[in-house]
Structures are given as structure tokens and as C-alpha cells.
Amino acid sequence: MRHGLAQRKLGRDSPHRRALLRNLVSSLVLHDRIRTTLPKAKEAQAIADKMVTLAKKGTPQARVQASGYLFQTAFTVPKLFDQMAARYAARPGGYTRIIKCGRDRVDSSPMAILEYVDAPGDTKLEMSKQELPALRRKLKDLRDQERAIQGTTAPIAVPGNRPPRRIFSEDTLSELQRKMRALGKVESKLAKVARLPFLPTGYEEQKFPAKHQEIRVEKKVWTEPLNDTDRFGRPRSVVKVKRTLHLVNVDPAIKPADKKIPKIKNQHHAV
């Protein structure tokens, strides 16, 4: 029996799984939001929370630990320890959120969005901002209906000995009031989300990279000889790779679909 399973294998061996999670967490720190499969999002969520815990410590040892795990450290480590540590200074935990977004059209695997909360373009915040106007209009309509019903629920005199007649029943009024109370609770909750109570006073942050910026990776590959020979007497050598990250500005007049990236030797562009 397979007792004490601590993690998902994700169909990969240990080195491949570790590299996958490092790549997911690095992309999450860099862009604040990634879309992946649900099992991968659940595995990366715990590590992403630990990265914020290291950033809030702010010690040199914590910076070394984060640098040893994240990729693209020239951008991820400064953002983690400067921007994100200030963003979550007053939040005791729960730095990430998983939002299920259906299934993939190719293999029907469950997909999800993993994001840092209170980040620029927060999904829950944007949804609440879109829902609040419609919710307030619906509350206004219900209040108008309540006033109309209250004005017509008084008994109407009927000639003869018959009992007085009501146009609207008391059940209709109580049902409207129940709906108004329920919508009022939802409105207060959405308004609380829209105010972002956990952000420090006066805190502002811009999305990274900016709208007209790209991260490009310059890759350099070379061979260095070793003072050794193989069993056939041939000299041995080692292949070394060095990657350098650059943040470049792009022309806003060029659309991404029309942009043609030239093929340059030993250089590739990050998506």
C-alpha cells in the first residue's frame, strides 16, 4: 500500500517535477497570475506561499534560499523582496488563490488560474467591480417594488358585509424583503473586497512587466577543454551555457500578431 503520500507525482520523475514547479512559481512571481492544470496549481500554491514568507522575513539567508529556488533571479528576487513583501506586510497568510476555469479543449484536463491576491488586475477584485453596478440596480428595483407594495397593501373597503380585499399579500412583501436582505449581504461583501482592506495605506504597484515591455533572454553557449582524456585518448571538453535577462521596450504601434522575431544564433525570446 502507498501510505504517507506527501505530494503529487504529476507524471514526472523527481528532477523534472522540481524543475516544473520552479518554473511555475517563478512565472507566478513575475506575472502575478498563471493558467495551468488544477493538480499543478495545487502543488505550486504551497511553494508560492512559502516564497512570500521568505520575502517577509527579509534576511540575507531568506534571500539566498529564494534565489536558489527561483528562475530569472534578476527580476523575480527584487520583485519578491521589495514589492510583494510590502504588499503583504499586513496580511497574515493566504497569499494565493486558485480559480477553476473549466476543462482544456484538447485533452479535457481540469484547468485553473493560480494568482497572488491583491495584485494588479486581481480577478476577484475585477469581478466585484463589474458586479457591483448591476447588483445596486437590482437592489434599487427591489426597493421600488417594496414601496409600491407597501402603498397598496392597505385594506380596500368593499361594500356590503364582505371582508376587506388586498391587492398584494403580506407573503409577497416578506419575499421581497428577504431578497433585499440577501442582496444587501452580497453587496456589502463585494464592497469590502473592492476596498482591498489588507493593502497598506498609500500603497501603489504597477504591473510587471509594463504594457510595452518584454523580457528577453540572451543565451550564450561555449565549450571549454578539460585537462583529461577519455578511454580512447581523445581530449574531453565541457559545454557551458550563460543566460542574461534584459528588459526591453517595444514599439506600441506593432501588434503582437504582426511582430516577427528574427532568428538569432544563441539567443531566444521569452514569451
C-alpha positions as CSV (number, residue, x, y, z in Angstrom):
1,M,0.0,0.0,0.0
2,R,1.1,3.5,-0.8
3,H,0.9,5.2,2.6
4,G,2.1,8.7,3.6
5,L,1.9,10.3,0.1
6,A,3.2,13.8,0.6
7,Q,2.9,15.2,-3.0
8,R,1.6,14.6,-6.5
9,K,4.0,13.0,-8.9
10,L,2.4,14.8,-11.9
11,G,3.6,12.0,-14.2
12,R,7.3,13.1,-13.9
13,D,10.4,11.9,-12.1
14,S,11.9,14.0,-9.2
15,P,14.2,16.3,-11.2
16,H,11.6,17.0,-13.9
17,R,8.9,17.7,-11.3
18,R,11.2,20.0,-9.3
19,A,12.1,22.0,-12.5
20,L,8.4,22.2,-13.4
21,L,7.4,23.6,-10.0
22,R,10.3,26.1,-10.0
23,N,9.3,27.3,-13.4
24,L,5.6,27.7,-12.4
25,V,6.5,29.6,-9.2
26,S,9.0,31.8,-11.0
27,S,6.4,32.7,-13.6
28,L,3.8,33.3,-10.9
29,V,6.1,35.7,-9.1
30,L,7.0,37.5,-12.3
31,H,3.4,37.9,-13.7
32,D,1.2,37.5,-10.6
33,R,-1.0,35.1,-12.4
34,I,-0.6,31.9,-14.4
35,R,-3.0,29.4,-16.1
36,T,-2.2,25.7,-15.7
37,T,-3.8,22.4,-14.8
38,L,-5.5,22.1,-11.5
39,P,-3.1,19.5,-9.9
40,K,-0.1,21.6,-10.9
41,A,-1.7,24.7,-9.5
42,K,-2.4,23.0,-6.1
43,E,1.3,21.8,-5.9
44,A,2.7,25.2,-6.8
45,Q,0.4,27.1,-4.4
46,A,2.1,25.9,-1.3
47,I,5.6,26.8,-2.6
48,A,4.3,30.2,-3.8
49,D,3.1,31.0,-0.3
50,K,6.5,30.0,1.2
51,M,8.2,32.4,-1.2
52,V,6.1,35.2,0.3
53,T,7.0,34.1,3.8
54,L,10.7,34.2,2.9
55,A,10.2,37.7,1.4
56,K,8.5,39.0,4.6
57,K,11.5,37.7,6.7
58,G,13.8,39.9,4.6
59,T,17.0,38.3,5.9
60,P,20.1,37.6,3.8
61,Q,19.6,33.8,4.4
62,A,16.0,34.1,3.1
63,R,17.2,35.9,0.0
64,V,19.7,33.2,-0.6
65,Q,17.0,30.5,-0.3
66,A,14.7,32.3,-2.7
67,S,17.5,32.8,-5.2
68,G,18.4,29.1,-5.1
69,Y,14.8,28.1,-6.0
70,L,13.5,30.8,-8.4
71,F,14.5,31.2,-12.0
72,Q,15.2,34.6,-13.6
73,T,16.5,35.9,-10.3
74,A,17.5,39.3,-11.8
75,F,13.7,40.1,-11.9
76,T,11.9,37.7,-9.5
77,V,14.0,38.2,-6.4
78,P,13.9,42.0,-6.4
79,K,10.2,42.0,-7.0
80,L,9.6,39.3,-4.3
81,F,11.6,41.1,-1.6
82,D,10.7,44.7,-2.5
83,Q,7.2,44.9,-3.9
84,M,5.5,41.7,-2.7
85,A,6.9,41.9,0.8
86,A,5.4,45.4,1.1
87,R,2.1,44.3,-0.4
88,Y,1.6,41.5,2.1
89,A,3.1,43.3,5.1
90,A,-0.3,43.3,6.9
91,R,-1.7,40.0,5.6
92,P,-1.1,37.1,8.0
93,G,-1.4,34.4,5.3
94,G,-3.4,33.2,2.3
95,Y,-1.3,34.9,-0.4
96,T,-2.6,32.9,-3.3
97,R,-5.9,31.9,-4.8
98,I,-7.0,29.1,-7.2
99,I,-9.8,29.7,-9.6
100,K,-11.2,26.8,-11.6
101,C,-11.8,27.7,-15.2
102,G,-13.3,24.6,-16.8
103,R,-11.5,21.9,-18.8
104,D,-9.0,22.1,-21.6
105,R,-10.4,21.7,-25.1
106,V,-7.7,19.3,-26.2
107,D,-7.4,16.7,-23.5
108,S,-10.3,17.7,-21.1
109,S,-7.9,18.2,-18.2
110,P,-9.2,20.4,-15.4
111,M,-7.7,23.9,-15.8
112,A,-7.2,26.6,-13.1
113,I,-5.8,30.1,-12.6
114,L,-3.3,30.5,-9.8
115,E,-2.7,34.1,-8.8
116,Y,-1.5,36.2,-5.9
117,V,-4.3,38.0,-4.2
118,D,-4.4,41.9,-4.1
119,A,-2.1,42.0,-7.1
120,P,-2.7,44.5,-10.0
121,G,-5.6,43.1,-12.1
122,D,-6.8,40.8,-9.2
123,T,-9.5,38.6,-10.6
124,K,-11.8,38.7,-7.6
125,L,-11.5,42.5,-7.4
126,E,-12.3,43.0,-11.1
127,M,-15.3,40.7,-10.9
128,S,-16.6,42.5,-7.9
129,K,-16.2,45.9,-9.6
130,Q,-18.2,44.5,-12.6
131,E,-20.9,43.0,-10.4
132,L,-21.5,45.9,-8.1
133,P,-23.3,48.3,-10.5
134,A,-25.8,45.6,-11.6
135,L,-26.3,44.5,-8.0
136,R,-27.1,48.0,-6.9
137,R,-29.5,48.5,-9.8
138,K,-31.3,45.3,-8.8
139,L,-31.5,46.5,-5.2
140,K,-33.0,49.8,-6.3
141,D,-35.6,48.0,-8.3
142,L,-36.5,45.8,-5.3
143,R,-36.8,48.9,-3.1
144,D,-39.2,50.5,-5.6
145,Q,-41.3,47.3,-5.7
146,E,-41.3,47.3,-1.9
147,R,-42.6,50.9,-1.7
148,A,-45.2,50.1,-4.4
149,I,-46.4,47.1,-2.4
150,Q,-46.4,48.9,0.9
151,G,-48.6,51.6,-0.7
152,T,-51.2,49.1,-1.9
153,T,-51.3,46.5,0.9
154,A,-53.7,48.6,3.0
155,P,-57.2,47.0,3.1
156,I,-59.6,48.3,0.5
157,A,-63.1,48.9,1.7
158,V,-65.6,46.6,0.0
159,P,-69.4,47.4,0.0
160,G,-71.5,45.0,2.0
161,N,-70.5,42.7,4.7
162,R,-67.6,41.1,2.8
163,P,-64.1,41.2,4.3
164,P,-61.7,43.9,3.0
165,R,-59.6,43.0,-0.1
166,R,-55.8,43.3,-0.5
167,I,-54.1,43.8,-3.9
168,F,-50.8,42.3,-2.7
169,S,-50.4,39.8,0.0
170,E,-48.1,40.0,3.0
171,D,-46.2,37.0,1.7
172,T,-45.2,38.9,-1.4
173,L,-43.8,41.8,0.7
174,S,-41.9,39.4,3.0
175,E,-40.4,37.6,0.0
176,L,-39.2,40.9,-1.4
177,Q,-37.6,41.9,1.9
178,R,-35.9,38.6,2.1
179,K,-34.4,39.0,-1.3
180,M,-33.3,42.5,-0.4
181,R,-31.5,41.3,2.8
182,A,-29.7,38.6,0.8
183,L,-28.6,41.1,-1.9
184,G,-27.6,43.6,0.8
185,K,-25.2,41.0,2.3
186,V,-23.7,40.3,-1.1
187,E,-23.3,44.0,-1.8
188,S,-21.5,44.6,1.5
189,K,-19.2,41.7,0.8
190,L,-18.3,42.8,-2.7
191,A,-17.8,46.4,-1.5
192,K,-15.4,45.1,1.2
193,V,-13.5,43.1,-1.5
194,A,-13.3,46.2,-3.7
195,R,-11.7,48.3,-0.9
196,L,-8.8,45.9,-0.5
197,P,-8.5,46.1,3.3
198,F,-5.2,44.3,3.5
199,L,-3.1,46.7,1.4
200,P,-1.1,49.2,3.4
201,T,-2.2,52.8,3.3
202,G,-0.9,54.7,0.2
203,Y,0.4,51.5,-1.4
204,E,0.6,51.5,-5.2
205,E,2.1,49.0,-7.5
206,Q,2.5,48.7,-11.3
207,K,2.1,45.5,-13.3
208,F,5.5,44.0,-14.2
209,P,6.5,43.9,-17.0
210,A,4.7,47.1,-18.2
211,K,2.4,47.2,-21.1
212,H,5.0,48.0,-23.8
213,Q,7.9,46.0,-22.3
214,E,9.2,42.5,-22.9
215,I,11.7,40.2,-21.1
216,R,14.3,38.8,-23.4
217,V,16.9,36.2,-22.6
218,E,20.3,36.3,-24.3
219,K,21.8,32.8,-24.3
220,K,25.5,32.2,-24.8
221,V,26.9,28.7,-25.3
222,W,30.6,27.8,-25.5
223,T,32.9,24.9,-25.0
224,E,35.9,24.7,-22.6
225,P,38.5,21.9,-22.8
226,L,39.3,19.8,-19.8
227,N,42.8,18.5,-18.8
228,D,41.7,15.0,-19.3
229,T,41.1,12.4,-22.0
230,D,38.5,9.6,-22.4
231,R,39.3,5.9,-22.7
232,F,40.0,6.3,-26.4
233,G,42.6,9.0,-25.8
234,R,40.5,11.9,-27.1
235,P,40.6,15.2,-25.2
236,R,37.5,15.9,-23.1
237,S,35.5,19.2,-23.0
238,V,32.5,20.6,-21.2
239,V,29.7,22.7,-22.7
240,K,28.7,25.8,-20.7
241,V,25.7,28.0,-21.0
242,K,25.1,31.5,-19.7
243,R,21.8,33.3,-19.9
244,T,21.4,37.1,-19.4
245,L,18.0,38.7,-18.9
246,H,17.1,42.1,-20.4
247,L,14.0,44.2,-20.0
248,V,13.4,46.0,-23.4
249,N,10.8,48.5,-24.6
250,V,8.8,47.5,-27.7
251,D,7.0,49.7,-30.2
252,P,3.3,50.0,-29.2
253,A,2.4,50.6,-32.9
254,I,3.4,47.0,-33.7
255,K,0.7,44.4,-32.9
256,P,1.9,41.2,-31.3
257,A,0.4,39.1,-34.1
258,D,2.3,41.0,-36.7
259,K,5.6,41.1,-34.8
260,K,8.2,38.8,-36.5
261,I,11.1,37.9,-34.2
262,P,14.3,37.3,-36.2
263,K,16.2,34.0,-35.7
264,I,19.4,34.9,-34.0
265,K,22.1,32.4,-33.1
266,N,22.4,31.6,-29.4
267,Q,19.6,33.9,-28.5
268,H,15.9,33.3,-27.8
269,H,13.0,35.5,-26.7
270,A,10.9,34.7,-23.6
271,V,7.2,34.6,-24.1
